Amino acid sequence: MAKQAITLKIAGKSYPFQIESGKEEMYRLAEREVNQYLALIKQQNIRNWTDQDYLSMAALKFAIANVGMRQSRELDNEDLRRLEAVGAEIDAYLNDPTR
């Protein structure tokens, strides 16, 4: 797939990226979300915190959300496996020639 150059600004610093064409919107939304969350936690004005501390908390927030989504997918996959097993049992019952 073709690549395109974009620059994202996170916490006031610009970062150049080469991304797949068609994914710019996703990157821009992620940039906006990180900066919005960073601004929100910076409003708390925690004494003796540096920009690195605020960025670390923003990274932790997104990592927690990512882990939560993965765990919910795993639960969904387990539910799907159970449904498939029930479906197989029903199919076996309905197709049982001795019934």
Backbone hydrogen bonds in HBPLUS format (Angstrom, degrees):
<---DONOR---> <-ACCEPTOR-->    atom                        ^
c    i                          cat <-CA-CA->   ^        H-A-AA   ^      H-
h    n   atom  resd res      DA  || num        DHA   H-A  angle D-A-AA Bond
n    s   type  num  typ     dist DA aas  dist angle  dist       angle   num
A0021-SER N   A0002-ALA O   2.80 MM  19  5.66 164.3  1.82 156.6 153.8     1
A0004-GLN N   A0019-ILE O   2.77 MM  15  5.47 147.3  1.87 152.9 164.2     2
A0019-ILE N   A0004-GLN O   2.89 MM  15  5.47 161.2  1.93 162.8 159.8     3
A0006-ILE N   A0017-PHE O   2.96 MM  11  5.40 160.6  2.00 149.4 155.1     4
A0017-PHE N   A0006-ILE O   2.79 MM  11  5.40 160.4  1.83 165.3 164.8     5
A0008-LEU N   A0015-TYR O   2.86 MM   7  5.21 160.6  1.90 152.3 149.4     6
A0015-TYR N   A0008-LEU O   2.68 MM   7  5.21 150.0  1.76 153.5 164.3     7
A0010-ILE N   A0013-LYS O   2.85 MM   3  5.38 149.5  1.94 160.3 152.6     8
A0013-LYS N   A0010-ILE O   3.01 MM   3  5.38 168.6  2.02 117.7 120.8     9
A0023-LYS N   A0020-GLU O   3.15 MM   3  5.86 151.3  2.23 142.4 142.5    10
A0027-TYR N   A0023-LYS O   3.18 MM   4  6.52 160.1  2.22 153.0 158.4    11
A0028-ARG N   A0024-GLU O   2.83 MM   4  6.10 161.9  1.86 159.5 164.9    12
A0029-LEU N   A0025-GLU O   2.88 MM   4  6.07 159.9  1.92 152.0 157.2    13
A0030-ALA N   A0026-MET O   2.99 MM   4  6.19 156.5  2.05 145.4 152.0    14
A0031-GLU N   A0027-TYR O   2.87 MM   4  6.09 158.2  1.91 149.4 155.6    15
A0032-ARG N   A0028-ARG O   2.97 MM   4  6.18 163.1  1.99 148.7 152.8    16
A0033-GLU N   A0029-LEU O   2.90 MM   4  6.11 158.3  1.95 147.6 153.8    17
A0034-VAL N   A0030-ALA O   2.94 MM   4  6.14 166.3  1.96 155.8 158.5    18
A0035-ASN N   A0031-GLU O   3.05 MM   4  6.23 170.3  2.06 152.9 155.8    19
A0036-GLN N   A0032-ARG O   2.87 MM   4  6.00 153.9  1.93 148.1 155.8    20
A0037-TYR N   A0033-GLU O   2.97 MM   4  6.14 165.4  2.00 150.6 154.3    21
A0038-LEU N   A0034-VAL O   2.87 MM   4  6.00 160.4  1.91 151.8 158.1    22
A0039-ALA N   A0035-ASN O   2.96 MM   4  6.08 158.4  2.01 143.0 148.4    23
A0040-LEU N   A0036-GLN O   3.01 MM   4  6.23 151.8  2.09 143.8 151.8    24
A0041-ILE N   A0037-TYR O   3.00 MM   4  6.34 161.9  2.03 157.2 159.8    25
A0042-LYS N   A0038-LEU O   2.94 MM   4  6.07 145.6  2.06 145.2 155.5    26
A0043-GLN N   A0039-ALA O   3.17 MM   4  6.32 134.0  2.39 139.1 148.9    27
A0044-GLN N   A0041-ILE O   3.18 MM   3  5.48 153.7  2.26 103.4 111.1    28
A0045-ASN N   A0042-LYS O   3.03 MM   3  5.58 162.2  2.06 114.3 120.0    29
A0049-TRP N   A0046-ILE O   3.26 MM   3  5.79 152.3  2.34 136.9 134.3    30
A0053-ASP N   A0050-THR O   3.02 MM   3  5.18 121.8  2.38  98.5 112.6    31
A0054-TYR N   A0050-THR O   3.18 MM   4  6.62 159.5  2.23 152.6 157.0    32
A0055-LEU N   A0051-ASP O   2.85 MM   4  6.09 163.5  1.88 153.9 158.8    33
A0056-SER N   A0052-GLN O   2.81 MM   4  5.94 149.8  1.90 143.4 152.2    34
A0057-MET N   A0053-ASP O   3.02 MM   4  6.32 153.6  2.10 147.6 153.7    35
A0058-ALA N   A0054-TYR O   2.98 MM   4  6.28 150.9  2.06 146.0 154.6    36
A0059-ALA N   A0055-LEU O   2.86 MM   4  6.11 160.3  1.90 150.3 155.4    37
A0060-LEU N   A0056-SER O   2.91 MM   4  6.13 154.7  1.98 144.9 152.2    38
A0061-LYS N   A0057-MET O   2.97 MM   4  6.15 155.5  2.03 143.8 149.9    39
A0062-PHE N   A0058-ALA O   3.12 MM   4  6.43 161.9  2.15 152.4 155.8    40
A0063-ALA N   A0059-ALA O   2.90 MM   4  6.07 150.6  1.98 147.3 156.5    41
A0064-ILE N   A0060-LEU O   2.86 MM   4  6.05 159.5  1.91 152.8 157.7    42
A0065-ALA N   A0061-LYS O   3.07 MM   4  6.33 156.7  2.12 144.0 150.4    43
A0066-ASN N   A0062-PHE O   2.94 MM   4  6.11 153.1  2.02 142.0 149.4    44
A0067-VAL N   A0063-ALA O   2.89 MM   4  6.15 163.5  1.92 154.1 157.7    45
A0068-GLY N   A0064-ILE O   2.90 MM   4  6.06 159.8  1.95 148.0 154.2    46
A0069-MET N   A0065-ALA O   2.97 MM   4  6.23 152.8  2.04 145.6 152.3    47
A0070-ARG N   A0066-ASN O   2.99 MM   4  6.28 160.4  2.03 150.7 156.0    48
A0071-GLN N   A0067-VAL O   2.89 MM   4  6.11 161.9  1.92 154.1 159.0    49
A0072-SER N   A0068-GLY O   2.97 MM   4  6.16 154.8  2.03 144.3 151.4    50
A0073-ARG N   A0069-MET O   2.95 MM   4  6.18 149.0  2.05 145.8 154.1    51
A0074-GLU N   A0070-ARG O   2.94 MM   4  6.22 152.1  2.02 146.5 154.3    52
A0075-LEU N   A0071-GLN O   2.99 MM   4  6.30 154.5  2.06 147.1 153.4    53
A0076-ASP N   A0072-SER O   2.90 MM   4  6.13 153.9  1.97 140.7 148.5    54
A0077-ASN N   A0073-ARG O   2.72 MM   4  6.00 153.8  1.79 150.5 157.9    55
A0078-GLU N   A0074-GLU O   2.92 MM   4  6.19 151.6  2.00 144.5 152.1    56
A0079-ASP N   A0075-LEU O   2.89 MM   4  6.18 159.3  1.93 151.5 157.1    57
A0080-LEU N   A0076-ASP O   2.87 MM   4  6.11 152.6  1.94 146.3 154.3    58
A0081-ARG N   A0077-ASN O   2.89 MM   4  6.18 151.9  1.97 145.7 153.1    59
A0082-ARG N   A0078-GLU O   2.99 MM   4  6.30 156.4  2.05 149.1 155.2    60
A0083-LEU N   A0079-ASP O   2.95 MM   4  6.23 158.2  1.99 149.2 155.1    61
A0084-GLU N   A0080-LEU O   2.89 MM   4  6.13 155.4  1.95 148.6 155.5    62
A0085-ALA N   A0081-ARG O   2.94 MM   4  6.19 152.6  2.01 145.5 153.0    63
A0086-VAL N   A0082-ARG O   2.89 MM   4  6.21 159.8  1.93 151.7 157.1    64
A0087-GLY N   A0083-LEU O   2.80 MM   4  5.98 158.1  1.84 147.2 154.1    65
A0088-ALA N   A0084-GLU O   2.86 MM   4  6.09 150.6  1.95 144.7 152.2    66
A0089-GLU N   A0085-ALA O   2.97 MM   4  6.26 153.4  2.04 146.5 153.6    67
A0090-ILE N   A0086-VAL O   2.90 MM   4  6.18 160.7  1.94 154.2 159.2    68
A0091-ASP N   A0087-GLY O   2.87 MM   4  6.03 160.9  1.91 146.6 152.5    69
A0092-ALA N   A0088-ALA O   2.86 MM   4  6.02 159.1  1.90 146.4 152.3    70
A0093-TYR N   A0089-GLU O   2.89 MM   4  6.11 155.7  1.95 145.8 152.8    71
A0094-LEU N   A0090-ILE O   2.82 MM   4  6.08 167.5  1.84 157.0 159.8    72
A0095-ASN N   A0091-ASP O   2.93 MM   4  6.01 145.6  2.05 145.5 154.7    73
A0096-ASP N   A0093-TYR O   3.27 MM   3  5.20 165.3  2.29 104.1 107.5    74
A0099-ARG N   A0096-ASP O   3.31 MM   3  5.82 167.3  2.32 117.0 119.0    75
